[in-house]
Amino acid sequence: MAMTLVQTVMIAIILIVSAINLNDGETNAVEGMTHSVLFATFIMLAFLGL
């Protein structure tokens, strides 16, 4: 995949947060919003070309 360093770091952060949140098998709205904000940030950075 042709990702920049910033995008690669964002993917790593998303994967780490996913592993932490899904560790106990239950999630809540705050954890869901965390993923939404991280995804929105990733998309914004992709559109900016960073």
PDB file of N, CA, C and O in Angstrom:
ATOM      1  N   MET A   1       0.843  -1.173   0.000  1.00  0.00           N
ATOM      2  CA  MET A   1       0.000   0.000   0.000  1.00  0.00           C
ATOM      3  C   MET A   1       0.886   1.233   0.000  1.00  0.00           C
ATOM      4  O   MET A   1       1.923   1.277   0.662  1.00  0.00           O
ATOM      5  N   ALA A   2       0.466   2.212  -0.740  1.00  0.00           N
ATOM      6  CA  ALA A   2       1.243   3.448  -0.833  1.00  0.00           C
ATOM      7  C   ALA A   2       0.737   4.439   0.201  1.00  0.00           C
ATOM      8  O   ALA A   2      -0.036   5.344  -0.114  1.00  0.00           O
ATOM      9  N   MET A   3       1.183   4.258   1.447  1.00  0.00           N
ATOM     10  CA  MET A   3       0.776   5.162   2.524  1.00  0.00           C
ATOM     11  C   MET A   3       1.976   5.971   2.976  1.00  0.00           C
ATOM     12  O   MET A   3       3.119   5.517   2.918  1.00  0.00           O
ATOM     13  N   THR A   4       1.688   7.174   3.426  1.00  0.00           N
ATOM     14  CA  THR A   4       2.753   8.015   3.966  1.00  0.00           C
ATOM     15  C   THR A   4       3.078   7.559   5.380  1.00  0.00           C
ATOM     16  O   THR A   4       2.393   6.705   5.944  1.00  0.00           O
ATOM     17  N   LEU A   5       4.118   8.131   5.938  1.00  0.00           N
ATOM     18  CA  LEU A   5       4.512   7.794   7.308  1.00  0.00           C
ATOM     19  C   LEU A   5       3.412   8.170   8.300  1.00  0.00           C
ATOM     20  O   LEU A   5       3.150   7.424   9.243  1.00  0.00           O
ATOM     21  N   VAL A   6       2.775   9.309   8.096  1.00  0.00           N
ATOM     22  CA  VAL A   6       1.707   9.755   8.998  1.00  0.00           C
ATOM     23  C   VAL A   6       0.536   8.784   8.949  1.00  0.00           C
ATOM     24  O   VAL A   6      -0.019   8.431   9.989  1.00  0.00           O
ATOM     25  N   GLN A   7       0.157   8.347   7.754  1.00  0.00           N
ATOM     26  CA  GLN A   7      -0.945   7.393   7.613  1.00  0.00           C
ATOM     27  C   GLN A   7      -0.590   6.047   8.234  1.00  0.00           C
ATOM     28  O   GLN A   7      -1.447   5.398   8.834  1.00  0.00           O
ATOM     29  N   THR A   8       0.653   5.625   8.098  1.00  0.00           N
ATOM     30  CA  THR A   8       1.086   4.364   8.702  1.00  0.00           C
ATOM     31  C   THR A   8       1.012   4.437  10.220  1.00  0.00           C
ATOM     32  O   THR A   8       0.601   3.476  10.869  1.00  0.00           O
ATOM     33  N   VAL A   9       1.408   5.569  10.788  1.00  0.00           N
ATOM     34  CA  VAL A   9       1.322   5.750  12.239  1.00  0.00           C
ATOM     35  C   VAL A   9      -0.131   5.756  12.686  1.00  0.00           C
ATOM     36  O   VAL A   9      -0.461   5.181  13.723  1.00  0.00           O
ATOM     37  N   MET A  10      -1.008   6.405  11.911  1.00  0.00           N
ATOM     38  CA  MET A  10      -2.437   6.418  12.257  1.00  0.00           C
ATOM     39  C   MET A  10      -3.019   5.006  12.243  1.00  0.00           C
ATOM     40  O   MET A  10      -3.796   4.653  13.131  1.00  0.00           O
ATOM     41  N   ILE A  11      -2.662   4.207  11.265  1.00  0.00           N
ATOM     42  CA  ILE A  11      -3.144   2.816  11.207  1.00  0.00           C
ATOM     43  C   ILE A  11      -2.639   2.045  12.421  1.00  0.00           C
ATOM     44  O   ILE A  11      -3.383   1.262  13.011  1.00  0.00           O
ATOM     45  N   ALA A  12      -1.387   2.258  12.794  1.00  0.00           N
ATOM     46  CA  ALA A  12      -0.841   1.577  13.973  1.00  0.00           C
ATOM     47  C   ALA A  12      -1.600   1.983  15.235  1.00  0.00           C
ATOM     48  O   ALA A  12      -1.908   1.136  16.073  1.00  0.00           O
ATOM     49  N   ILE A  13      -1.901   3.276  15.373  1.00  0.00           N
ATOM     50  CA  ILE A  13      -2.660   3.744  16.534  1.00  0.00           C
ATOM     51  C   ILE A  13      -4.048   3.118  16.558  1.00  0.00           C
ATOM     52  O   ILE A  13      -4.519   2.692  17.612  1.00  0.00           O
ATOM     53  N   ILE A  14      -4.701   3.060  15.408  1.00  0.00           N
ATOM     54  CA  ILE A  14      -6.036   2.468  15.322  1.00  0.00           C
ATOM     55  C   ILE A  14      -5.997   0.990  15.714  1.00  0.00           C
ATOM     56  O   ILE A  14      -6.880   0.517  16.429  1.00  0.00           O
ATOM     57  N   LEU A  15      -4.992   0.268  15.256  1.00  0.00           N
ATOM     58  CA  LEU A  15      -4.886  -1.155  15.592  1.00  0.00           C
ATOM     59  C   LEU A  15      -4.620  -1.361  17.080  1.00  0.00           C
ATOM     60  O   LEU A  15      -5.160  -2.287  17.685  1.00  0.00           O
ATOM     61  N   ILE A  16      -3.794  -0.508  17.668  1.00  0.00           N
ATOM     62  CA  ILE A  16      -3.517  -0.623  19.107  1.00  0.00           C
ATOM     63  C   ILE A  16      -4.770  -0.320  19.915  1.00  0.00           C
ATOM     64  O   ILE A  16      -5.085  -1.036  20.866  1.00  0.00           O
ATOM     65  N   VAL A  17      -5.489   0.741  19.542  1.00  0.00           N
ATOM     66  CA  VAL A  17      -6.724   1.090  20.254  1.00  0.00           C
ATOM     67  C   VAL A  17      -7.758  -0.018  20.091  1.00  0.00           C
ATOM     68  O   VAL A  17      -8.476  -0.333  21.040  1.00  0.00           O
ATOM     69  N   SER A  18      -7.845  -0.610  18.911  1.00  0.00           N
ATOM     70  CA  SER A  18      -8.781  -1.720  18.694  1.00  0.00           C
ATOM     71  C   SER A  18      -8.445  -2.903  19.580  1.00  0.00           C
ATOM     72  O   SER A  18      -9.337  -3.515  20.169  1.00  0.00           O
ATOM     73  N   ALA A  19      -7.174  -3.228  19.679  1.00  0.00           N
ATOM     74  CA  ALA A  19      -6.763  -4.357  20.510  1.00  0.00           C
ATOM     75  C   ALA A  19      -7.090  -4.108  21.978  1.00  0.00           C
ATOM     76  O   ALA A  19      -7.534  -5.015  22.683  1.00  0.00           O
ATOM     77  N   ILE A  20      -6.871  -2.881  22.435  1.00  0.00           N
ATOM     78  CA  ILE A  20      -7.174  -2.552  23.829  1.00  0.00           C
ATOM     79  C   ILE A  20      -8.677  -2.596  24.087  1.00  0.00           C
ATOM     80  O   ILE A  20      -9.122  -3.149  25.093  1.00  0.00           O
ATOM     81  N   ASN A  21      -9.459  -2.014  23.176  1.00  0.00           N
ATOM     82  CA  ASN A  21     -10.905  -1.948  23.373  1.00  0.00           C
ATOM     83  C   ASN A  21     -11.585  -3.312  23.274  1.00  0.00           C
ATOM     84  O   ASN A  21     -12.550  -3.576  23.991  1.00  0.00           O
ATOM     85  N   LEU A  22     -11.099  -4.162  22.411  1.00  0.00           N
ATOM     86  CA  LEU A  22     -11.753  -5.459  22.202  1.00  0.00           C
ATOM     87  C   LEU A  22     -11.191  -6.549  23.103  1.00  0.00           C
ATOM     88  O   LEU A  22     -11.603  -7.704  22.998  1.00  0.00           O
ATOM     89  N   ASN A  23     -10.264  -6.209  23.980  1.00  0.00           N
ATOM     90  CA  ASN A  23      -9.630  -7.193  24.842  1.00  0.00           C
ATOM     91  C   ASN A  23     -10.625  -7.872  25.775  1.00  0.00           C
ATOM     92  O   ASN A  23     -10.544  -9.080  25.997  1.00  0.00           O
ATOM     93  N   ASP A  24     -11.562  -7.104  26.321  1.00  0.00           N
ATOM     94  CA  ASP A  24     -12.516  -7.685  27.268  1.00  0.00           C
ATOM     95  C   ASP A  24     -13.778  -8.219  26.598  1.00  0.00           C
ATOM     96  O   ASP A  24     -14.609  -8.827  27.273  1.00  0.00           O
ATOM     97  N   GLY A  25     -13.946  -8.015  25.307  1.00  0.00           N
ATOM     98  CA  GLY A  25     -15.101  -8.542  24.586  1.00  0.00           C
ATOM     99  C   GLY A  25     -16.318  -7.650  24.621  1.00  0.00           C
ATOM    100  O   GLY A  25     -17.340  -7.978  24.017  1.00  0.00           O
ATOM    101  N   GLU A  26     -16.234  -6.520  25.318  1.00  0.00           N
ATOM    102  CA  GLU A  26     -17.357  -5.591  25.377  1.00  0.00           C
ATOM    103  C   GLU A  26     -16.870  -4.198  25.007  1.00  0.00           C
ATOM    104  O   GLU A  26     -15.742  -3.818  25.321  1.00  0.00           O
ATOM    105  N   THR A  27     -17.730  -3.445  24.340  1.00  0.00           N
ATOM    106  CA  THR A  27     -17.405  -2.069  24.005  1.00  0.00           C
ATOM    107  C   THR A  27     -18.541  -1.170  24.459  1.00  0.00           C
ATOM    108  O   THR A  27     -19.618  -1.648  24.814  1.00  0.00           O
ATOM    109  N   ASN A  28     -18.297   0.126  24.446  1.00  0.00           N
ATOM    110  CA  ASN A  28     -19.341   1.087  24.793  1.00  0.00           C
ATOM    111  C   ASN A  28     -19.275   2.255  23.818  1.00  0.00           C
ATOM    112  O   ASN A  28     -18.468   2.257  22.889  1.00  0.00           O
ATOM    113  N   ALA A  29     -20.127   3.240  24.041  1.00  0.00           N
ATOM    114  CA  ALA A  29     -20.225   4.360  23.113  1.00  0.00           C
ATOM    115  C   ALA A  29     -18.951   5.204  23.070  1.00  0.00           C
ATOM    116  O   ALA A  29     -18.583   5.715  22.012  1.00  0.00           O
ATOM    117  N   VAL A  30     -18.287   5.352  24.200  1.00  0.00           N
ATOM    118  CA  VAL A  30     -17.059   6.161  24.234  1.00  0.00           C
ATOM    119  C   VAL A  30     -15.978   5.504  23.382  1.00  0.00           C
ATOM    120  O   VAL A  30     -15.270   6.185  22.641  1.00  0.00           O
ATOM    121  N   GLU A  31     -15.852   4.200  23.484  1.00  0.00           N
ATOM    122  CA  GLU A  31     -14.861   3.491  22.667  1.00  0.00           C
ATOM    123  C   GLU A  31     -15.230   3.567  21.186  1.00  0.00           C
ATOM    124  O   GLU A  31     -14.350   3.677  20.332  1.00  0.00           O
ATOM    125  N   GLY A  32     -16.508   3.510  20.883  1.00  0.00           N
ATOM    126  CA  GLY A  32     -16.951   3.645  19.495  1.00  0.00           C
ATOM    127  C   GLY A  32     -16.655   5.023  18.937  1.00  0.00           C
ATOM    128  O   GLY A  32     -16.239   5.154  17.786  1.00  0.00           O
ATOM    129  N   MET A  33     -16.868   6.055  19.747  1.00  0.00           N
ATOM    130  CA  MET A  33     -16.556   7.408  19.302  1.00  0.00           C
ATOM    131  C   MET A  33     -15.052   7.598  19.109  1.00  0.00           C
ATOM    132  O   MET A  33     -14.625   8.340  18.225  1.00  0.00           O
ATOM    133  N   THR A  34     -14.257   6.931  19.934  1.00  0.00           N
ATOM    134  CA  THR A  34     -12.806   6.995  19.770  1.00  0.00           C
ATOM    135  C   THR A  34     -12.405   6.479  18.397  1.00  0.00           C
ATOM    136  O   THR A  34     -11.580   7.087  17.715  1.00  0.00           O
ATOM    137  N   HIS A  35     -12.988   5.363  17.995  1.00  0.00           N
ATOM    138  CA  HIS A  35     -12.693   4.810  16.673  1.00  0.00           C
ATOM    139  C   HIS A  35     -13.188   5.736  15.565  1.00  0.00           C
ATOM    140  O   HIS A  35     -12.515   5.893  14.546  1.00  0.00           O
ATOM    141  N   SER A  36     -14.347   6.345  15.750  1.00  0.00           N
ATOM    142  CA  SER A  36     -14.881   7.265  14.748  1.00  0.00           C
ATOM    143  C   SER A  36     -13.982   8.480  14.570  1.00  0.00           C
ATOM    144  O   SER A  36     -13.736   8.912  13.444  1.00  0.00           O
ATOM    145  N   VAL A  37     -13.495   9.029  15.668  1.00  0.00           N
ATOM    146  CA  VAL A  37     -12.613  10.197  15.603  1.00  0.00           C
ATOM    147  C   VAL A  37     -11.289   9.821  14.949  1.00  0.00           C
ATOM    148  O   VAL A  37     -10.772  10.569  14.119  1.00  0.00           O
ATOM    149  N   LEU A  38     -10.741   8.677  15.313  1.00  0.00           N
ATOM    150  CA  LEU A  38      -9.484   8.240  14.689  1.00  0.00           C
ATOM    151  C   LEU A  38      -9.665   8.023  13.187  1.00  0.00           C
ATOM    152  O   LEU A  38      -8.798   8.395  12.397  1.00  0.00           O
ATOM    153  N   PHE A  39     -10.793   7.420  12.791  1.00  0.00           N
ATOM    154  CA  PHE A  39     -11.045   7.185  11.371  1.00  0.00           C
ATOM    155  C   PHE A  39     -11.228   8.508  10.627  1.00  0.00           C
ATOM    156  O   PHE A  39     -10.712   8.671   9.522  1.00  0.00           O
ATOM    157  N   ALA A  40     -11.954   9.447  11.221  1.00  0.00           N
ATOM    158  CA  ALA A  40     -12.150  10.755  10.590  1.00  0.00           C
ATOM    159  C   ALA A  40     -10.814  11.482  10.435  1.00  0.00           C
ATOM    160  O   ALA A  40     -10.573  12.139   9.422  1.00  0.00           O
ATOM    161  N   THR A  41      -9.957  11.361  11.432  1.00  0.00           N
ATOM    162  CA  THR A  41      -8.626  11.973  11.353  1.00  0.00           C
ATOM    163  C   THR A  41      -7.808  11.348  10.239  1.00  0.00           C
ATOM    164  O   THR A  41      -7.122  12.049   9.494  1.00  0.00           O
ATOM    165  N   PHE A  42      -7.881  10.018  10.123  1.00  0.00           N
ATOM    166  CA  PHE A  42      -7.154   9.323   9.057  1.00  0.00           C
ATOM    167  C   PHE A  42      -7.637   9.784   7.682  1.00  0.00           C
ATOM    168  O   PHE A  42      -6.824  10.045   6.795  1.00  0.00           O
ATOM    169  N   ILE A  43      -8.949   9.885   7.501  1.00  0.00           N
ATOM    170  CA  ILE A  43      -9.510  10.322   6.215  1.00  0.00           C
ATOM    171  C   ILE A  43      -9.092  11.765   5.918  1.00  0.00           C
ATOM    172  O   ILE A  43      -8.721  12.080   4.787  1.00  0.00           O
ATOM    173  N   MET A  44      -9.151  12.645   6.925  1.00  0.00           N
ATOM    174  CA  MET A  44      -8.752  14.033   6.734  1.00  0.00           C
ATOM    175  C   MET A  44      -7.288  14.121   6.296  1.00  0.00           C
ATOM    176  O   MET A  44      -6.953  14.863   5.372  1.00  0.00           O
ATOM    177  N   LEU A  45      -6.426  13.364   6.963  1.00  0.00           N
ATOM    178  CA  LEU A  45      -5.007  13.378   6.602  1.00  0.00           C
ATOM    179  C   LEU A  45      -4.790  12.810   5.205  1.00  0.00           C
ATOM    180  O   LEU A  45      -3.904  13.269   4.484  1.00  0.00           O
ATOM    181  N   ALA A  46      -5.584  11.820   4.812  1.00  0.00           N
ATOM    182  CA  ALA A  46      -5.454  11.249   3.463  1.00  0.00           C
ATOM    183  C   ALA A  46      -5.843  12.280   2.415  1.00  0.00           C
ATOM    184  O   ALA A  46      -5.181  12.390   1.383  1.00  0.00           O
ATOM    185  N   PHE A  47      -6.914  13.043   2.667  1.00  0.00           N
ATOM    186  CA  PHE A  47      -7.322  14.075   1.720  1.00  0.00           C
ATOM    187  C   PHE A  47      -6.322  15.227   1.654  1.00  0.00           C
ATOM    188  O   PHE A  47      -6.159  15.847   0.603  1.00  0.00           O
ATOM    189  N   LEU A  48      -5.659  15.513   2.761  1.00  0.00           N
ATOM    190  CA  LEU A  48      -4.641  16.564   2.763  1.00  0.00           C
ATOM    191  C   LEU A  48      -3.333  16.102   2.134  1.00  0.00           C
ATOM    192  O   LEU A  48      -2.464  16.919   1.829  1.00  0.00           O
ATOM    193  N   GLY A  49      -3.195  14.806   1.943  1.00  0.00           N
ATOM    194  CA  GLY A  49      -1.993  14.278   1.321  1.00  0.00           C
ATOM    195  C   GLY A  49      -0.847  14.060   2.278  1.00  0.00           C
ATOM    196  O   GLY A  49       0.306  13.956   1.858  1.00  0.00           O
ATOM    197  N   LEU A  50      -1.155  13.989   3.576  1.00  0.00           N
ATOM    198  CA  LEU A  50      -0.090  13.765   4.562  1.00  0.00           C
ATOM    199  C   LEU A  50       0.082  12.311   4.874  1.00  0.00           C
ATOM    200  O   LEU A  50       0.935  11.950   5.684  1.00  0.00           O
TER     201      LEU A  50
END
